[in-house]
Each structure stands twice: as structure tokens, then as C-alpha cells.
């Protein structure tokens, strides 16, 4: 396990973890927040293997 200390905004900590999808690249951490666990799981399944920009577009088209 790797832990990176950050000053995480409290409002993100207050959101149920099952409603968040978290991805990272070399210079970015992205946290997508969903209304339901089903939406979150669908997003994770359907964006597997996508690059960050593709995931952003998918989120905007289906959940935005």
C-alpha cells in the first residue's frame, strides 16, 4: 500500500466511498462522484482501460 499525505477537502471525505471512483496518472488524481453505487460500478466497468480524457468525456455524456 502507498499513502500520499494530502490536505483533502472535508466535503470529499464526507461522501460515501461507494459513490466515488478514483483514478490517477503521473500528475493528476481524479475523483468522480455518483448518485448511486450502481452508477459508480457501471462507470468503473465501462471505462476500464480508458485514458483520462476518455473517462472525462464518458462521465460528461452519461452522468453530467
N, C-alpha and C positions, 0 to 999 in steps of 0.2 A: 504494500500500500504506500502511496505517496501522498503527502499532505503539503499543501502550499498555503501559508498563512496569508489571509486577505482580510480586509475590512468589508465584510459582506453586509449589504444594506438589510436592515431588520425586516423590511416588507418582504424580501425574498425568503428569509428564514421562516417567516410566518406561514408561507404557502406549503400545503401538504406535499411532501416529496413525491407522492404518487401522481401528482399533477404536473411535475416538471420533467423535462428531458434536457439533459446536459451534454454538450459536445465541446470539444476543444481542438485547436490547431496549435501551431507553434507559437502564435502570438495572440490568440483570442480564446475566450471561454464564452459560450453561448448558452443561455438558459431560456428554453421555450416553456411557456406556462399554458396549460389547457384547462378547459372547464370540467372535463371528466377524465377518469382513468382510461376509459375505452378510447377516447380521442388521443390521449398520450400514447397508448400502446399502438394504435393504428399508425400514428406519425412515426414512431420508432421502427415499426415493421416496414412501412412503405418507403422510408428514407434511408434504409440500411445501404451503405456503400456510396451514398451521395456526397458530393463536396458541399462545403458550407453555403455557397451561393444557391445551389440547387435546393438545399433544405430550406433556406430562407424563402425562396420562391414557392416551394410546396406549401409551407406554412401560410404564406400570404394568400395563396389561392384557395386553400381548404379550411383554414381556421381564422384568417384575418378579418 
